[in-house]
């Protein structure tokens, strides 16, 4: 085990403390424990992140979700539950990527007087300027830590314009080093719906709720309580747009197909963006 006496000479202060006071605060201190099997930045120590970047994991995904109403069954963090599944799958499929924490607060409507989703309790909105400033600071922070490809994906329609604006602005300012890319293909829900129709999940007659089977099944996979699964089954409401989710095993299997399909399309788009950036 590394001790204070074994501190590397000339090490810089890191880890939230001073190298001179504890060897684990030195820039080149060996990681004393194995790295966990996670791609989420917030679940890693600073040493885990340092070692991952050094090992070639220099792509990072910044996912944006939201807090908004979604009918009587779905939790307000709908998009965040979905991103917990999809970002993980995208990063693992890329192989050299990590996921930044999900940005849970995004533009959802005017705050005062309320408009859009802000008319419903539980919604948290941001001004567009605030959202863009937040994304800019997140991306700039990641640039400082050695990430060479920074990817923005958004699970809600209101996130797309701000992400593109930030990516375009920083690409221009930094001249592509690092690459900053907004990936609109991630949000192409119509393509996902077309694919799932071939897998036995047609659009169905709408319940006219801010919900659909694709969204519900991914959330069910991530956390059954987020779709009120057991409560709905008890009152005979375990359906959405005519599609039953009562068979949990089948619904989770379909969710895995949906996540894999979305991840595959997004990975293709990310790699295409990387190729374009490399050819500048």
N, C-alpha and C positions, 0 to 999 in steps of 0.2 A: 504493500500500500504506500502511496505517495505521502511523505511527511513534510512538515514545514522546512526541515533541513534540506530536503531534496528539491527545493524550488529551482527552476531553471534560471540561470544567470541572465539578467537583463530582461526578464519577462515583464510584459505590460500588465497593468491592472485590468482585470476583467471579473466577471462573476458577481458583481455587486459589492466587492470588497477590494482590499489592497493586497497585492502580491507579497509585499514585505511582511504582512501579518499572517498570511495563510497560503500555503502552496497551491491550494485549489483555486486561488484567485489569479493565478498566473496564466498568461495567454497560451502557453504551450503545455500546461499541466495535462498529463494523461487522464482520460476519463476513467474513474475508478470502478464503474459498473457497466454492464452491457447496455447497449442502446436498445430501447424498447421497440417493438414492432408497430410503429405508428408513423404516419406521414403528416400529422398535425403539429404545427409549430408550437402551439400552446401546451402540448403534452410532452415536449422535449425540454431538456436542460440546455443551457447555453453551450455546454460541451457537445451535446448531441448534435446541435445545429452546426456548430463549427466543424465537427468531424464529417457530417453529412455533406456539407458544401465542399470540403476538401476532397471527399470521395467522388465528387462529380454531380451531386444533386443540386444543380445550380438553376433549376427551373422552379419557380414558385407560383402557385395559383392563388389569386385573391378573389374569394367568392363573396358575392353580395346577395343578401336575402331580403328580409323585411319583417315588419310587425303589422298585420292587417287582418280584417275580418274575413272569414271563409265559411259562412253558413253556420248551422248549429252544431256541427260535429267536429270540425277541425280546429285545432289550437291556432292562436294568432301567429305563432312562429312557423307556420306552414313551410315557407320557403327555406327556412333555416334547417328544418328537419330533412328536407329533400337534399339540400347541399351537403349535409353530413354524410349522406350516402354517395351522391354523385361525385363530389370533389375527391373523396377517398378513392373511388374507382378510377377516376381520371388520372390522379397522381400515380397510382400503382401501375396503371397500364402504360403510362409514359416511362416509368422506371427510374427516371432521374429527377423526380419532382417531389415537392412538399406542398402542403396547403397552409396558407395563412389562416388565422381565425376568421370565421364567418362574420362579415360586416352586417349586423342585424338591424341597423337603423338606416333607412333610405327614404327618398321622397315618396310620400304616400298621399299628398294632397296639401292644400293650404291649411295652415294651423289655425289662424284666426283672421276672419271667420273661417270655420272648417269647411273643407270641400273634399271631394274624392272619398277615400277610405277614412279620412279624419272625422267623418260624421258618425263613425261607429266606435264605441268604447273599446279600449285596449290598443288602438292604433297609435303608433309613434312615428311621426314624420320628421323629415329634415328639409330645410330649404335646399334647393338645388346647389346653391353656392357652398353651403356647408358640406354637403355630400361630396362635391368635387374637391373641396379643400381637404377633407378627411382622406379620400382616396389618394390624393397627391402626397400627403404626408406618409401614408402607409407605404406607397411605392418607393418614395425617397428613402425611407428607413430600410427597406429591403435591399435597395441599391447599395447602401453603405455596408451591408453584410456580405456582399459578394455574389448575389444572385444575378445571373447574366440574362435570364429570360423571365419576365414578370407578366403573368397572364391574368386578365380580368374577365370573370364570368359572372353573369347575373341571372338569378332565377325569377326575376320579376320584370315586367315590361318597363316600369318607370325607372329602372336602373340603367337601361341600355345607353341612353343618350349621354349621361354623365360619364359613364365608363369610357365610351368612345372619345369624348372630348378630352378626358385626362390622358388617355393613351396617346392620342394624336399630339397633344401639347407637349408631353414629356419626350415623345419620340423626336419631335422637332428640336426641343431644347438640348437633349442629350445625344442627338445624332445617332440614335440606335444603339447606344452603349450605356446601359443595357437595353435590350429589346423590351418594349412595353406594348402589349397587344390586347385589344378588346376582341373577344371571340363571340360574335353574334350567333354562330351556329349552335352554341350550347342552348340558346333559348328558343330554338325552332320547334315548339311544341306540336305544330301541325304535322311535322315529319314523324314525330314520335307517335302521334295518334294514327297516322297512316300505317306505320309499322305494326302497332299493336292490334289494329283491325285485322291484320293477317294472322295474328296469334289468338284470335277468338275474343278480342275485347273491342267490339265496335263502339262507335260514339254513343249510340243509344238515344232514347228520348230524354231530353234534358230535364233535370229537376229544377233548373233555373237558380242554381246556387253557385257560389264562387268556388267550385269544386268539380272534380271529375275522377273517374276510376284510376287513371294513371297517377295523379297526385296522391290520392287516398292510399293506393297500394304501396307506394314508396314510403309514405309516412307510417303505414302499418308495419312495414319491415323495420323501420328505424325505432319506433316506439308505439305500440298498440294504443296506449292511453292518449296519444296525440290525435287519434281519430275516434276516440271514445268507443273502441271496439267492443268491449264486453257489455257496456251499457246499451249500445245499439242492438246487439244481438238479443238482449233480454226483452226489448220492446219491439222487435221485428223490423228494425230500421237499418239493418246491415247491408244497405244497397246504396248505389249512387248512379244516377242516369240509367237505371234498369240493370246495372251490373252488381251482382252479389259479391260481397267480400266475406260472407259467413264461413266459407272454407278457408281458414287461415293459411294452411299449408300451401294450397294452390295459389292464393293471393300473394304470398311471399315469394313463391317461385316465379310468378309473373312479374313481380316487382324487381327481382334479380335480372330478368330479361330486359326490363325497361332501363334499369340503371346501366347494364352492360351496353345496350344500344346507344344510349345518350353519351356514355363515356367514349365509345368507339368513334362516334361522329365528332365529338369534341377533340379527341386526340388527333384525329386526321386534320382538323382545322388548325390546331396548335402547331403541328409539325409543318403544315403548309406555311403558316405565318413565320415560323423559324427559318424555313427555306427561303422565303421572300426576303427576310431581314438579312440573311447571310449573303444574298446576292445584291445587296445595295451597291 
